[in-house]
């Protein structure tokens, strides 16, 4: 047998295998580059599970996300529970009441609805239910939904998070910086995040002609260095910004300024993840900057796939 022919075939096979390896490496590098080291938090827990449920948080912590975002409200007896809306009914078996009307015993009777609005057997969750869930390095991103709470109530939530997640893998967020200041007095080290609402984005999402007219007359918030300095002074410690994509696009210097000040920035979007990712890619192409993380409705892999597209 011609040994030179054998060697030639072997060389071709080695080159083919090397090409396959290079191709795989290129794909992995593209995926990593597309996500730019951002953290991904599952909005109200993993999709396809009742929102703000023990199951949705558990699935997010066990899945490909870096954390689970959830909403909490306070019951009449002071217990903290997972719930988003002002009134019960959209996601719960109980209709028309508010969390402040109920005590813990009544909350234990509430059952959740799935994403299609059907009542399921899973009961509504307490904050205490999720604190002990495993997930090394995974974050519980907890938003206090109620406004006007006294400092003692907010402090209780911060202390419960600090005691339940002593590794520090928790965020406490609010749209009210006074709430964050109360939490800081209770816990000097935890991550606190200010959620910045964008009135223009909210009006556009509302859809109708009146809302569109309102959107045309409103603007996104201006977030500059003095604004962020005031936030740091008022809250103290590690404080981050959680902003709508519309706000980020209206403030092209926000990310570099925030990074220079040690302020993490997370983005969210009122529309679909695809729109969120496309807007983020456009912003990064112009500015060269990416946020610390994103809060998304779907999976990180699907989000990254959109970012990777030219």
Secondary structure, 3 states (H helix, E strand, C coil): CCHHHHHHHHHHHHHHHHHHHHHHHHHHHHHHHHHCCCEEEECCCCCCCCCCCHHHHHHHHHCCCCEEEEEEEECCCCCEEECCCCCCCCCECCCCCCHHHCCHHHHCCCEEECCCCCEEEEECCEHHHHHCCCCCCCEEEEEECCCCCCHHHHHHHHHHHHHHCCCCCEEEEECCHHHHHHHHHHCCCCEEEEEECCHHHHHHHHCCHHHHHHHHHCCCCCCCHHHHHHHHHHHCCCEEEEEEHHHHHHCCCHHHHHHHCCCCEEEECCCCHHHHHHHHHHHHHHHCCCCCEEEECCCHHHHHHHHHCC
